[in-house]
Amino acid sequence: MREVTIGPNEGGQRFDKYLKKYLKEAGSGFLYKMLRKKNITLNGRRADGSEKLNTGDRVCFFLADETIEKFRGPVPAFRETGSAFRGSGPSAPEEAKKELLSIPVLYEDGQVLLADKPAGLLTQKAQARDYSLNEWLTDYLLAGGKLKEEELATFRPSVCNRLDRNTSGLVICGKTLAGSQKMSELIRDRSLRKFYRLFAAGKPPASGLAESWLLREENSNQVRIYEKKPADSRAVPVRTGWRLLEAYEDCSFLEVELFTGKTHQIRAQMAALGFPLIGDARYGNEAVNRHFRRAGVRSQLLHAFRLEFPPLDGPFSGLSERSVVAPEPESFFRMRRFCEGQTGPAKGNRLSKKNI
């Protein structure tokens, strides 16, 4: 017999969901059969799997150790400090530690962590060998003693909001199950306000609100924007507000508020309005992008700048009505210096109107 006590990162979920993580190699039929026969019990009583677990609950497995280990499968192994380099050969611990610490943590409490993701890093890996912010989060918590390797069998900390690979800025990470659930709830009910900063071609009005329909294309990582609802039932309404911060000769510096958070929403909507993001290879203007490569721009200049949280209490009171800001990256300062230089006498370097 083996007894397991439910920890804080495992409470709050259905019992059968927990069992499928703990005995991940076992089929659902086997698990429900063991529940019916009381070979798996919850707090000393028969359970059907629909129960909601609480911290401190006792789960008893009246199974042979060999059977338990067989159905648990291999537990993922993480090197203490070198896991940032998984799949890339051996690395010195000092190098690994430096990489782990290179991502700024802008806020952290027992439930939640807010990180400043650099452009170029995936939020979630696309292929098995990728190293993304999700892996960094696990490594960061393991390295700091805030997470134990054995907990990874039934719980994994996770990123709650996704940014495109080449978008930088604030990402919300759930350190606990409760933290992930609460942050996902705030994003879902739109009580969390999200502000981005960007450079766009052209000169939009001083402020505005874009309301349109977004349709994600099948078999491609691209979306289309429609002014009116299209016939395709998969289309969803999207809303983005903007405020002009600075107007330059060939582009504008904007702050936008994301009211709905859909794939490529800001990039696609701004392009549809006639103000594509500088450096955006997918939705942007190639002539514009070519011009600004002289400023070192190689990808879209889009940064998740600020999060404004609603009133919160209990374990989340530290974020209650808090505004968290991720400083603009160096690429924004280079772009600003370049644009300011373009307003000088060298008019021959400016874009012609027909290219914007």
C-alpha positions in Angstrom: 0.0 0.0 0.0 1.2 3.5 -0.8 -0.2 6.7 0.7 0.1 10.1 -0.9 -0.8 13.4 0.7 -2.2 16.0 -1.7 -0.1 19.2 -1.8 -1.1 22.8 -2.5 -0.2 22.4 -6.2 -2.5 19.4 -6.6 -5.6 20.5 -4.7 -8.4 22.2 -6.6 -8.6 19.6 -9.4 -10.8 16.5 -10.0 -9.5 13.3 -8.4 -9.6 11.4 -11.7 -7.5 14.1 -13.4 -4.9 13.8 -10.6 -4.8 10.0 -11.0 -4.3 10.3 -14.7 -1.2 12.4 -14.0 0.1 10.3 -11.1 -0.4 7.0 -13.0 0.0 8.5 -16.5 0.7 5.1 -18.2 -2.5 3.6 -16.9 -5.7 3.7 -19.0 -8.9 5.3 -17.8 -10.6 1.9 -17.6 -8.0 0.6 -15.2 -8.2 3.7 -13.0 -12.0 3.6 -12.7 -11.9 -0.1 -12.1 -9.5 0.4 -9.2 -11.7 3.1 -7.8 -14.8 0.8 -7.9 -12.9 -2.0 -6.2 -11.5 0.4 -3.5 -8.0 -0.4 -4.6 -7.6 3.4 -4.8 -9.3 5.4 -2.0 -9.6 9.0 -1.0 -9.5 9.8 2.7 -10.1 6.2 3.5 -13.4 6.0 1.5 -14.5 4.8 -1.9 -14.4 7.5 -4.6 -15.7 7.7 -8.1 -13.1 10.2 -9.4 -15.4 13.3 -9.7 -14.4 14.6 -6.2 -12.5 17.9 -6.0 -9.2 17.5 -4.1 -8.1 19.6 -1.2 -4.7 20.2 0.2 -4.1 17.5 2.9 -6.3 14.9 1.3 -5.0 11.3 1.6 -4.9 9.0 -1.4 -4.2 5.3 -0.8 -3.1 2.9 -3.5 -3.7 -0.7 -2.5 -1.4 -1.9 -5.4 2.0 -3.6 -5.5 4.9 -1.2 -5.7 5.9 -2.7 -9.0 2.4 -2.0 -10.5 2.6 1.6 -9.2 6.0 2.3 -10.7 5.1 0.6 -14.0 2.1 2.9 -14.4 3.8 6.0 -13.2 6.4 5.8 -16.0 9.7 7.6 -16.0 9.7 10.9 -14.0 11.3 13.7 -16.0 14.8 14.6 -14.9 16.1 18.1 -14.7 19.7 19.0 -14.1 20.1 21.4 -11.1 21.5 24.3 -13.0 22.3 23.1 -16.5 18.8 22.3 -17.8 18.7 25.5 -19.8 21.1 23.7 -22.2 19.2 20.5 -22.6 19.8 19.0 -26.0 22.8 21.2 -26.8 25.6 19.2 -25.2 27.3 19.6 -21.8 27.7 23.1 -20.4 29.4 24.7 -17.5 27.1 25.3 -14.5 28.2 29.0 -14.4 27.0 29.4 -18.0 23.7 27.7 -17.3 23.1 29.8 -14.2 23.8 33.0 -16.1 21.2 32.0 -18.7 18.6 31.2 -16.0 19.1 34.6 -14.4 19.1 36.6 -17.6 15.3 36.9 -17.8 14.2 39.7 -15.5 11.5 38.8 -12.9 9.4 41.9 -12.4 7.1 40.6 -9.7 6.9 37.4 -7.7 4.9 36.0 -4.8 3.9 32.6 -3.7 1.4 32.1 -6.5 2.5 34.1 -9.5 5.6 35.3 -11.3 5.7 38.1 -13.9 8.7 37.8 -16.3 10.0 40.2 -19.0 10.4 37.9 -22.0 13.1 38.9 -24.5 12.2 38.9 -28.2 13.3 35.7 -29.9 12.3 33.4 -27.1 9.3 31.1 -27.5 6.6 31.3 -24.8 5.7 27.6 -25.4 7.9 25.2 -27.3 6.8 24.3 -30.9 9.1 21.3 -31.2 10.3 18.8 -28.6 13.9 20.2 -28.7 12.8 23.8 -28.2 13.7 25.7 -25.0 10.9 28.1 -24.2 9.8 30.3 -21.4 7.8 27.4 -19.9 11.1 25.4 -19.5 12.8 28.5 -18.1 10.1 28.8 -15.5 10.5 25.2 -14.3 14.3 25.6 -14.3 14.0 28.9 -12.4 11.8 27.5 -9.7 13.9 24.3 -9.4 17.1 26.3 -9.1 15.6 28.5 -6.4 14.2 25.6 -4.3 10.7 26.8 -5.0 9.7 23.5 -6.7 10.7 19.9 -6.2 11.4 17.5 -9.0 8.9 15.0 -7.7 6.1 17.5 -7.9 6.6 17.6 -11.7 4.9 14.2 -12.0 1.5 15.8 -11.2 2.0 19.5 -11.6 3.9 21.8 -13.9 4.1 25.5 -13.5 3.0 27.2 -16.7 2.8 30.5 -18.7 -0.8 31.9 -18.6 -0.6 34.3 -21.6 1.3 33.8 -24.8 3.4 36.3 -26.7 4.7 35.7 -30.3 8.4 34.6 -30.4 9.5 38.1 -31.6 7.3 40.0 -29.2 9.0 41.0 -26.0 7.6 42.0 -22.6 5.4 40.9 -19.7 4.4 37.3 -19.4 2.3 36.0 -16.5 3.5 32.7 -15.0 1.6 30.5 -12.6 3.8 29.0 -9.9 1.0 27.0 -8.4 -2.2 25.5 -9.7 -4.2 28.1 -7.9 -2.0 30.8 -9.4 -2.5 29.5 -12.9 -6.2 29.1 -12.5 -6.7 32.7 -11.1 -4.6 34.4 -13.7 -6.4 32.5 -16.5 -9.7 33.6 -15.0 -8.6 37.3 -15.1 -7.5 36.9 -18.7 -10.7 35.1 -19.6 -13.1 37.6 -18.0 -11.0 40.6 -19.3 -10.7 42.2 -15.9 -6.9 42.3 -16.4 -5.9 45.3 -18.6 -3.1 44.7 -21.1 -1.1 47.5 -22.8 1.5 47.1 -25.5 3.9 49.6 -27.2 4.9 49.5 -30.8 6.3 51.3 -33.8 4.0 51.4 -36.9 4.3 52.8 -40.4 2.3 55.9 -41.2 0.5 58.3 -38.9 -2.8 57.1 -37.4 -5.2 59.5 -35.5 -4.2 60.5 -32.0 -6.5 57.8 -30.6 -8.9 55.2 -31.9 -10.6 51.9 -31.5 -10.4 49.1 -34.0 -13.3 46.6 -34.0 -13.3 43.9 -36.5 -13.4 40.1 -37.1 -10.4 37.8 -37.0 -10.3 34.4 -38.8 -7.4 32.1 -38.3 -6.5 30.3 -41.5 -6.4 26.5 -41.5 -3.0 24.8 -41.8 -1.1 28.1 -41.4 0.0 30.4 -38.6 -1.7 33.4 -40.1 -4.9 35.3 -39.6 -7.2 37.5 -41.7 -9.1 40.6 -40.6 -12.6 41.4 -41.8 -14.5 44.7 -41.2 -17.8 42.8 -41.2 -18.6 39.3 -39.9 -17.6 36.8 -42.5 -19.6 33.7 -43.4 -17.1 31.4 -41.7 -18.4 30.6 -38.2 -14.8 30.3 -36.9 -14.3 34.1 -37.1 -14.2 35.9 -33.7 -14.7 39.6 -32.9 -11.6 41.5 -31.8 -11.1 45.0 -30.3 -7.9 47.0 -30.0 -7.6 50.6 -28.8 -4.6 52.9 -29.5 -3.1 56.1 -28.3 -0.4 58.0 -30.3 2.6 58.7 -28.2 5.0 60.2 -30.8 4.8 60.9 -34.5 7.9 60.8 -36.7 8.5 61.5 -40.3 8.0 57.9 -41.5 6.4 56.1 -38.6 4.5 56.4 -35.3 5.1 55.3 -31.7 1.9 54.0 -30.2 0.5 52.5 -27.0 -2.3 50.0 -27.6 -4.8 48.3 -25.2 -5.7 44.7 -26.1 -9.3 44.2 -25.2 -9.4 40.7 -26.7 -6.4 38.5 -26.9 -6.3 36.5 -30.1 -3.4 35.2 -32.2 -1.6 38.0 -34.0 -4.4 40.4 -33.2 -2.5 43.6 -32.9 -0.2 42.9 -35.8 -3.1 41.9 -38.2 -5.5 44.7 -37.1 -2.9 47.5 -37.4 -1.9 46.2 -40.8 -5.6 46.1 -41.9 -5.9 49.7 -40.8 -3.0 50.7 -43.0 -0.5 51.1 -40.2 1.6 47.8 -40.2 4.1 47.3 -37.5 7.7 48.2 -38.3 9.7 45.0 -38.9 6.7 42.6 -39.2 7.7 40.1 -41.9 4.2 38.5 -41.9 1.8 41.4 -42.0 4.1 44.3 -42.6 5.2 46.3 -45.7 8.5 45.0 -47.2 9.6 48.4 -48.4 9.0 49.9 -45.0 10.8 47.0 -43.3 13.8 47.3 -45.7 14.1 51.0 -44.9 14.2 50.4 -41.2 16.7 47.6 -41.3 19.3 50.4 -41.3 18.1 51.0 -37.7 18.9 47.3 -36.9 15.2 46.3 -37.0 14.9 42.5 -37.8 11.5 41.7 -36.4 8.3 43.4 -35.3 8.8 46.2 -32.8 6.0 45.1 -30.4 6.4 45.0 -26.6 4.0 43.9 -23.8 4.6 47.0 -21.7 2.1 47.2 -18.8 -0.4 45.0 -16.9 -3.1 46.6 -14.7 -4.7 44.2 -12.2 -8.2 44.5 -10.8 -8.9 44.5 -7.0 -7.9 41.1 -5.6 -7.8 39.6 -2.2 -6.5 36.6 -0.3 -3.3 35.0 -1.7 -3.5 37.4 -4.7 -3.7 40.7 -2.7 -0.1 41.6 -3.6 -1.3 42.2 -7.2 -4.5 44.0 -6.2 -4.9 47.2 -8.3 -1.2 46.9 -9.1 0.3 48.2 -12.3 3.4 46.3 -13.5 5.6 47.7 -16.2 8.3 46.0 -18.4 10.8 48.7 -19.5 11.1 49.1 -23.3 13.9 47.0 -24.8 17.0 48.5 -26.2 15.7 48.0 -29.8 13.0 50.6 -29.0 15.6 53.2 -28.0 17.7 52.5 -31.1 14.6 53.0 -33.2 13.7 56.2 -31.5 17.2 57.6 -32.1 17.0 56.6 -35.7 13.6 58.2 -36.2 14.7 61.4 -34.5 17.7 61.5 -36.9 15.4 61.2 -39.9 13.7 64.4 -39.0 16.9 66.3 -39.8 18.0 67.7 -43.2 18.8 64.3 -44.8 15.4 64.1 -46.5 16.7 61.8 -49.1 16.6 58.9 -46.6 12.9 59.2 -45.9 10.3 56.9 -47.3 8.1 58.1 -50.1 4.4 58.2 -49.5 3.7 55.6 -52.1 5.7 53.0 -50.1 3.7 53.4 -46.9 
